[in-house]
């Protein structure tokens, strides 16, 4: 799982330099494939804007689509790592707590580093 943080900066650059967003995305995919070959990175990469997600969460609007996709990907990653584990059911119960905890950490980091 790879998170492209501060994607809002890339999107802002795209307004002034059309094509730069696709270039940054492809460059990131290429580098990941070069250094960690044999993995389908484009399926496990997420674009994020901590500023936007923090604004949504703290205002009570809810989650951005990107944040919800990231949390879904994190849940899939954790569940797949638990496959075959006898405590899978118990571990799944903990995911609700983890989701809240990760959300809190995310908001705190976004506020600390705007």
C-alpha positions in Angstrom: 0.0 0.0 0.0 1.4 3.4 -1.0 -0.1 6.8 -0.2 0.7 9.8 -2.3 0.2 12.5 0.4 -0.4 16.2 -0.3 -1.9 15.3 -3.7 -3.7 18.7 -3.6 -0.4 20.3 -4.4 -0.1 18.1 -7.5 -3.6 19.0 -8.5 -2.9 22.7 -8.0 0.2 22.4 -10.3 -2.0 20.6 -12.9 -4.1 23.8 -13.2 -1.0 25.7 -14.3 0.8 22.9 -16.1 -1.7 20.6 -17.8 -0.4 17.0 -17.9 1.8 17.3 -14.8 -0.6 15.2 -12.6 -0.5 12.3 -15.0 3.3 12.7 -15.2 3.8 12.7 -11.4 1.5 9.6 -11.1 3.3 7.7 -13.8 6.7 8.6 -12.4 5.6 7.4 -8.9 4.3 4.1 -10.4 7.5 3.6 -12.4 9.8 4.2 -9.3 7.8 1.8 -7.2 7.9 -0.9 -9.8 11.6 -0.4 -10.3 12.5 -0.6 -6.6 9.8 -3.1 -5.6 9.2 -5.2 -8.8 6.6 -7.9 -9.2 3.8 -6.0 -7.4 0.7 -4.5 -9.0 1.2 -1.0 -7.5 -1.5 0.8 -9.4 -4.1 -1.2 -7.6 -2.7 -0.3 -4.2 -1.8 3.4 -4.6 -3.9 6.2 -3.1 -4.0 9.9 -3.8 -4.5 11.9 -0.6 -4.9 15.5 0.6 -4.5 15.7 4.3 -5.7 19.3 4.3 -8.9 18.4 2.5 -9.6 15.2 4.6 -8.9 17.1 7.8 -11.3 19.9 6.8 -14.0 17.3 6.0 -13.6 15.3 9.2 -13.3 18.2 11.6 -16.3 20.0 10.1 -18.4 16.9 10.5 -19.1 16.5 6.7 -17.6 13.0 6.8 -14.8 11.5 4.8 -13.6 12.5 1.3 -13.9 9.8 -1.4 -10.1 9.4 -1.3 -10.0 9.0 2.4 -12.8 6.5 2.3 -10.9 4.6 -0.4 -7.7 4.6 1.6 -9.5 3.3 4.7 -11.1 0.6 2.6 -7.7 -0.4 1.2 -6.2 -0.4 4.7 -9.0 -2.7 5.8 -8.4 -5.1 2.9 -4.7 -5.1 3.6 -5.3 -6.0 7.3 -7.9 -8.6 6.6 -5.8 -10.3 3.9 -2.8 -10.4 6.3 -5.1 -12.2 8.8 -6.2 -14.9 6.3 -5.8 -18.3 7.8 -5.4 -16.9 11.3 -7.6 -18.6 14.0 -8.3 -15.2 15.5 -9.6 -13.6 12.4 -13.1 -12.9 13.8 -11.6 -11.3 16.8 -9.2 -9.3 14.8 -12.1 -8.0 12.6 -13.8 -6.7 15.7 -10.7 -4.5 16.4 -10.9 -2.9 12.9 -13.6 -0.5 14.0 -11.3 0.8 16.8 -8.4 1.0 14.4 -10.4 3.0 11.9 -11.2 5.6 14.6 -7.7 5.7 15.8 -6.2 6.1 12.3 -8.7 8.9 11.6 -7.7 10.7 14.8 -4.0 10.4 14.0 -4.7 11.6 10.4 -6.5 14.7 11.7 -3.8 15.5 14.3 -1.0 15.2 11.7 -2.9 17.4 9.2 -3.4 20.0 11.9 0.2 19.9 13.0 1.6 20.1 9.5 -0.8 22.2 7.4 
